[in-house]
Amino acid sequence: MSMPSFLNKAAIILNPNAGQGRLQKQWDQVLEGLNNGFTDVKVYETNEPGDGAVFVKKLQHEADVIIAAGGDGTVHEVAEAIAAMEGQIPAFGILPGGTCNDFSRALGMNQDPVLAAQQLSQKQMRQIDIGEFGGEYFTNFWGIGLITHVSESIDPTTKDKFGRLSYYLSAAKSLQTWEPFDLKVQSEEFSFEGEAAMFLAVNGPFTGGIKPFFPNTDLQDGKLDCLVIEKPSVSFVWDVLQNRLTDTSVEGEGYHYFQSSEIEIQTTPPQLIDCDGERKDRTPSIIKCMKQKLHTLTGDVSF
Ligand SMILES: Nc1ncnc2c1ncn2[C@@H]1O[C@H](COP(=O)(O)OP(=O)(O)OP(=O)(O)O)[C@@H](O)[C@H]1O
């Protein structure tokens, strides 16, 4: 943890539509907070998906820190583009402005954007882990099976109206219609072969704004927390609610939990991948944890 005085130029990649324009409403105060910590603050507004990554590439040699201002989609886009860079790499930061803001919570960022801007101005920097598969990156999670149905069946109108609750409504709906697939998991720490409903590899502890699944994740240990669910069961939900998934490896009725830095996943049929809420590519995949790859501004949080 250090406070680099050289972090002077901040570039803000702002999705003005995230969280129904939540950031825009307090933008003057947000900027004031950032101007207190950085001598040069420039704002780049995105118009459509993909714009964030284009800005990041252009800013590699201009900005000391690139801050994603928006929801988890914007955070994913910006972090992925930074992680893919070589040579001189700017630091990364988040101004939470979406519905769940899962990764910003993992970094200990205040959910009030004005207070988050003040936190960023403190320039508390840490090197954090990031997930990688086939040259693509994820900050928060990589999943197949049930999880992809959850994000697929979220209706945008319900999301605008009910926010985070829409994720849980969708999860409940998905539980009634899930389909099993054949899964093979191979890693140094754990192997599995059989029918499954879901596989998740996570970096941060929050999913849908809450953290019952993985309360003990560590963003600096070079490991992903992994969960195989063979079939959703009442006893699994009970174990999760009691925060039992806290040791390095746990077995319960219909589920397996372990930690690893590299996991090979094969499925029949190929499964659509959901990473950080974005659906892309299909299995097979080799998922890796890139230990402390991203220089990141964080809040006060212990990993
Ligand atoms: N101006 C824009 N208009 C529409 N979509 C945009 C714009 N800028 C970026 N996007 C894309 O919109 C997607 C969703 O954005 P983001 O996640 O930031 O907001 P959100 O959906 O409100 O938040 P959350 O993901 O937390 O629910 C991202 O994939 C992003 O690339």
The ligand as an SDF file (V2000), in Angstrom:
LIG
                    3D

 31 33  0  0  0  0  0  0  0  0999 V2000
  -23.6660    5.8630  -23.4310 N   0  0  0  0  0  0  0  0  0  0  0  0
  -23.9780    4.5790  -23.3990 C   0  0  0  0  0  0  0  0  0  0  0  0
  -25.2040    4.1510  -23.7570 N   0  0  0  0  0  0  0  0  0  0  0  0
  -25.5530    2.8740  -23.6830 C   0  0  0  0  0  0  0  0  0  0  0  0
  -24.7120    1.8660  -23.2820 N   0  0  0  0  0  0  0  0  0  0  0  0
  -23.4780    2.2210  -22.9190 C   0  0  0  0  0  0  0  0  0  0  0  0
  -23.0520    3.5740  -22.9510 C   0  0  0  0  0  0  0  0  0  0  0  0
  -21.7820    3.6170  -22.5170 N   0  0  0  0  0  0  0  0  0  0  0  0
  -21.4260    2.3580  -22.2320 C   0  0  0  0  0  0  0  0  0  0  0  0
  -22.4370    1.5100  -22.4700 N   0  0  0  0  0  0  0  0  0  0  0  0
  -22.4610    0.0540  -22.2230 C   0  0  0  0  0  0  0  0  0  0  0  0
  -23.5660   -0.2580  -21.3710 O   0  0  0  0  0  0  0  0  0  0  0  0
  -23.2940   -1.4700  -20.6510 C   0  0  0  0  0  0  0  0  0  0  0  0
  -23.8200   -1.3990  -19.2230 C   0  0  0  0  0  0  0  0  0  0  0  0
  -23.1890   -0.3790  -18.5400 O   0  0  0  0  0  0  0  0  0  0  0  0
  -22.9000   -0.3690  -16.9930 P   0  0  0  0  0  0  0  0  0  0  0  0
  -22.6810   -1.7260  -16.4760 O   0  0  0  0  0  0  0  0  0  0  0  0
  -21.8670    0.6620  -16.7800 O   0  0  0  0  0  0  0  0  0  0  0  0
  -24.2550    0.2160  -16.3900 O   0  0  0  0  0  0  0  0  0  0  0  0
  -25.4990   -0.5030  -15.7250 P   0  0  0  0  0  0  0  0  0  0  0  0
  -25.9640   -1.5890  -16.6060 O   0  0  0  0  0  0  0  0  0  0  0  0
  -26.4780    0.5690  -15.3780 O   0  0  0  0  0  0  0  0  0  0  0  0
  -24.8930   -1.0610  -14.3640 O   0  0  0  0  0  0  0  0  0  0  0  0
  -24.9080   -2.5330  -13.7640 P   0  0  0  0  0  0  0  0  0  0  0  0
  -24.0840   -3.3730  -14.6920 O   0  0  0  0  0  0  0  0  0  0  0  0
  -24.2880   -2.4010  -12.4210 O   0  0  0  0  0  0  0  0  0  0  0  0
  -26.3330   -2.9270  -13.7080 O   0  0  0  0  0  0  0  0  0  0  0  0
  -21.7940   -1.6800  -20.7390 C   0  0  0  0  0  0  0  0  0  0  0  0
  -21.5350   -2.8450  -21.5010 O   0  0  0  0  0  0  0  0  0  0  0  0
  -21.2690   -0.4400  -21.4510 C   0  0  0  0  0  0  0  0  0  0  0  0
  -20.2130   -0.7360  -22.3500 O   0  0  0  0  0  0  0  0  0  0  0  0
  1  2  1  0
  2  3  1  0
  2  7  2  0
  3  4  2  0
  4  5  1  0
  5  6  2  0
  6  7  1  0
  6 10  1  0
  7  8  1  0
  8  9  2  0
  9 10  1  0
 10 11  1  0
 11 12  1  0
 11 30  1  0
 12 13  1  0
 13 14  1  0
 13 28  1  0
 14 15  1  0
 15 16  1  0
 16 17  2  0
 16 18  1  0
 16 19  1  0
 19 20  1  0
 20 21  2  0
 20 22  1  0
 20 23  1  0
 23 24  1  0
 24 25  2  0
 24 26  1  0
 24 27  1  0
 28 29  1  0
 28 30  1  0
 30 31  1  0
M  END
$$$$
